[in-house]
Amino acid sequence: MLDDVRAAIRDVPDFPKPGIVFKDITPVLSDGRLFRKVIDALVERWRDEGISKVVGIESRGFCFAAPLSYALGIGLTIVRKPGKLPWRTIREAYALEYGENVLELHEDALQPGERVLVVDDVLATGGTADAVGRLVERQGAQIVAYAFLAELRFLGGASRLGADRVHALVRY
């Protein structure tokens, strides 16, 4: 069903550093038909799951989280790198396949009991999404699932997040 989306995602070798093969999703974003197909597939999957908030991960995750939350008629909150959010934040450090970073979430972004869908572009080792999951849980919200455009299965990120909670439209 999404073979054309998979075909549009291009490999960029040695980015952002030697040995990494980066999955570039920008061709999907720039093709209106493919982008609509992706958003429609996400909406269809999550429409009846009782999600109350979508959490988008900086920065490419915003591209999918915003139209998904709009289509579902629910709130959107964003997780960003340090110093990018204007209000008081909570933060979480994490490791990823090519370095380390910190993410922040407004301290009042989520309410206890909210049912949250965490959205990003690509699941690799799961470090980023796992850090976001910890931020969500610290605010007392419940992670229903993690949704991605693509999953790099060979890196094992789904096992880190709970494979039953990971949904990807395309898998490599």
C-alpha positions in Angstrom: 0.0 0.0 0.0 2.8 2.5 0.9 5.4 1.1 -1.5 5.5 4.5 -3.3 6.2 6.2 0.0 9.0 3.8 0.7 10.5 4.3 -2.7 10.5 8.1 -2.2 12.5 7.9 1.0 16.1 8.2 -0.1 19.3 7.0 1.5 22.0 9.6 2.1 25.3 7.8 3.0 27.7 9.2 5.5 25.3 11.8 7.0 25.5 13.3 9.5 28.8 11.4 9.9 30.7 8.6 8.2 29.1 5.2 8.5 25.5 6.5 9.0 23.0 6.0 6.2 20.4 8.7 6.7 16.8 8.1 5.6 15.8 11.4 4.0 12.0 11.9 4.2 12.0 15.3 2.4 10.9 13.8 -1.0 7.8 12.5 0.7 7.0 15.9 2.2 7.6 17.7 -1.1 5.1 15.4 -3.0 1.6 16.5 -2.0 0.0 13.2 -3.0 2.5 11.1 -1.0 2.3 13.5 2.0 -1.5 13.3 2.0 -1.3 9.5 1.7 0.9 9.3 4.8 -1.3 11.7 6.9 -4.4 9.8 5.8 -2.9 6.5 6.8 -1.9 7.9 10.2 -5.4 9.4 10.8 -7.1 6.1 9.8 -4.9 4.1 12.2 -5.4 6.4 15.2 -8.9 7.8 14.7 -10.7 5.4 17.1 -8.0 4.9 19.7 -9.1 7.5 22.2 -5.9 9.6 21.8 -6.2 12.9 23.6 -2.9 14.5 22.7 -0.3 14.1 20.0 3.3 14.8 21.0 5.6 15.7 18.1 9.4 15.3 18.3 11.7 18.0 17.0 12.0 18.6 14.2 10.8 16.3 11.4 8.2 14.7 13.8 6.4 18.1 13.7 5.7 17.6 10.0 3.5 14.5 10.8 2.3 15.4 14.3 0.7 18.7 13.4 -1.5 17.6 10.6 -2.4 14.4 12.5 -3.6 16.3 15.6 -5.5 18.7 13.4 -7.3 15.9 11.5 -8.1 14.1 14.8 -9.3 17.3 16.4 -7.0 17.0 19.4 -4.2 18.9 21.0 -0.6 19.0 19.9 2.4 19.5 22.1 6.0 19.6 21.0 9.3 18.3 22.4 12.3 20.4 21.5 16.0 20.7 22.0 17.2 22.8 25.0 16.4 26.5 25.0 13.8 26.4 22.3 10.6 26.4 24.4 9.6 29.7 25.9 8.0 28.4 29.2 9.3 26.4 32.1 10.4 23.0 31.0 11.3 19.5 32.2 14.3 17.9 30.5 15.6 14.4 29.6 19.0 13.4 28.4 19.4 10.6 25.9 21.9 8.8 23.6 21.3 8.3 19.9 23.2 6.3 17.3 25.6 9.2 16.5 25.8 11.2 19.7 24.0 12.5 22.8 21.4 15.2 23.3 18.8 16.6 25.7 15.1 17.2 25.0 12.6 19.5 26.8 8.9 19.6 27.2 6.8 22.4 28.8 6.1 21.5 32.4 2.4 21.9 31.9 2.2 20.4 28.4 0.4 17.2 29.5 -2.2 16.4 32.2 -2.3 13.2 34.3 -4.4 10.6 32.5 -4.1 12.0 29.0 -3.8 9.4 26.3 -0.7 10.3 24.2 0.5 9.3 20.8 4.2 10.2 20.3 5.0 10.9 16.7 8.4 11.2 14.8 9.7 10.6 11.3 12.1 7.6 11.7 12.6 5.1 14.5 16.2 4.0 14.6 17.7 2.9 18.0 14.8 4.4 19.9 16.8 6.7 22.1 15.0 9.8 21.2 11.5 8.3 21.5 12.4 6.6 24.7 13.5 10.0 26.2 10.2 11.5 25.1 8.3 8.6 26.7 10.0 9.3 30.0 9.0 13.0 29.7 5.4 12.1 29.0 5.3 9.6 31.9 6.8 12.2 34.3 3.8 14.3 33.6 1.4 11.5 34.5 0.1 11.0 30.9 -0.3 7.5 29.4 1.6 6.6 26.2 -0.8 4.7 24.0 1.7 4.2 21.2 4.6 5.6 19.2 3.9 6.3 15.5 6.6 6.8 12.8 6.8 7.2 9.1 9.6 4.7 8.9 11.3 2.1 11.2 14.8 0.8 10.7 14.1 -2.6 12.2 17.7 -3.7 12.1 18.6 -1.1 14.8 16.1 -2.6 17.3 14.4 0.6 18.5 11.0 -1.1 18.8 12.2 -3.5 21.4 13.4 -0.5 23.5 9.9 1.1 23.3 7.8 -2.0 23.6 7.3 -3.5 20.1 3.5 -3.8 20.7 3.4 0.0 21.1 5.3 0.9 17.9 3.5 1.6 14.6 5.5 2.5 11.4 4.0 3.0 8.0 7.1 1.6 6.3 9.8 -0.7 7.6 13.4 -1.3 6.5 
